[in-house]
Structure formats: C-alpha cells, structure tokens
C-alpha cells in the first residue's frame, strides 16, 4: 500500500489532530490547551511556529509536504491511496467503493422494530433539532445502556458543541447493539484499521430522519433505537459522496469488516450517509 499524507487545518477535529498537537508539544512548541484534538487558532499558532523553526512557508495549515518532512522528526499521520485487499472487494462502477452486501437486509423501521423492539413517541422539535422526538413509554429505561468501547478511550466525541475527549470510551446505545458495536471496533482494531476512525459522532438519538418533519414511524431515524453510530461526519456528510481513499476521514476500508459483523453502511443508502454504521443483523 502506498502511504499518503494529507493536510490538517483549522476546523479539523480528531485523533489525527491530537497526534499533530502531541508532535508539536514533543518538539518543544507550545500548544495552549494541549492535545485536545481540535485544530483551532492555538494549534495554528503551533503550526506557524513549526514553519518558522524549519524555514518553511507560512500557511496556517500543516500540509502534506510538512507531514512528509516531519516524519524524520518522528511525526506519523498517513492514510492509504490503494484499497486494503482484505477489506475492499472491487465494485463494478468504482474499484474503491465497497459493494452492497447481498446477505444483509437494508435497515428500515420494520427491521429495527423486529430487532430492537417498538416504542411510542411524540414529535418534539427543538430549536437545535427540528427532527427531535420524545419516547413516551419505559422503552428507554428498559433497553438503553452505557457501553464501554475500549478502542474509543481517548478519542474525540463530536456529539457536543465543544467535543470532549472520551476518557472512559463509553457510548449510549441499545443493550442488544452493545456487544455488536464492541465486536466491530475490536475487529477494526485487529485488522490495523482503527486509525481510520478519527472521531465518534454519537449513537442513541431520539429523532426523525434528517430533512423530515412528518412524525410517521417510517420517518424515524435508526438512531432512535440506539443501534446505529456515526464516525468521521465532517468528511462523510449526509447526501454527499463518502470520502475517497487517500482522503482524510475515509471509512471505505472499514465497510467490509462492518458487513461481516452484521452492520449496514450508510454509504449504501439512496441518500448517501457515509458516516453511518447500523446493526442490521444480531
């Protein structure tokens, strides 16, 4: 596989930003606030100081060529330009795009009800979430738990406006989905692909699908069951083509293993949702 460096700049978040910040600090460059995984003005100042020290062009961005130069100093932040042969089978239209699995059902509200149980809800739009719902019965107390994912310890949680570091690696999810999610992250880790996960963006979230306001059961987001989670959302936004191989935040290499573990990828939805992985079989 050919190593490929990519740019890091303001507004980027994730473990790759933490690695950059830790590298700068190890070089004796002050990054106020430490390695918090958020590339803001303080990290930009550290990058500018690195450029000045090594007589490199100022840009505020830690460019791919800066990363390559810094490898001699101990920096490592790469992805890969070519598909992982064990995890990316060829697709008819795009050899790097994972094929739709033939042995997994496409998730719907019917399959989610069957796997994870039904609940009553009311439409409860909020200022920050026009698709919000309230679950009315005891279903949440009976089924939603906190589960520890060891591979998420120390990773950024983008579920909040100021994303905290996931010190405990805990997520909120359905009790039946928890062992599947744990197994998936362990499989990604075993395959050496965990560094493709830059940050976590949440699992259980009672709401309708984005863009809908009609409170039909068919419009429920699969996150309402706590059986789907999102990662690398900025690079794999809803409705956009998921990040390509060699690009920051690409998750394509993760999909084949996810399918093997019973997860359906949102990149195979009609409205592509490349950040999204959902339990489709228990």
Secondary structure, 3 states (H helix, E strand, C coil): CCEEECCECCCCECHHHHHHHHHHHHCCCCCCCCCCCECCHHHHHHHHHHHHHCCCCCCCCECHHHHHHHHHHCCCCEEECCCCCCCCCCCCCCCCCCCCCCCCCCCCHHHHHHHHCCCCEEECCECCECCEEEECCCHHHHHEEEEECHHHCCEEECCCCCCCEECCCEEEEEHHHHHHHHHHHHHHHHCCCHHHCCEECCCCCCEECCCCCCCCHHHECHHHHCCEEEECCCCCCCCCCCCCCCCCCCCHHHHHHHHHCCEEEHHHCCCCCCCEEEECCC
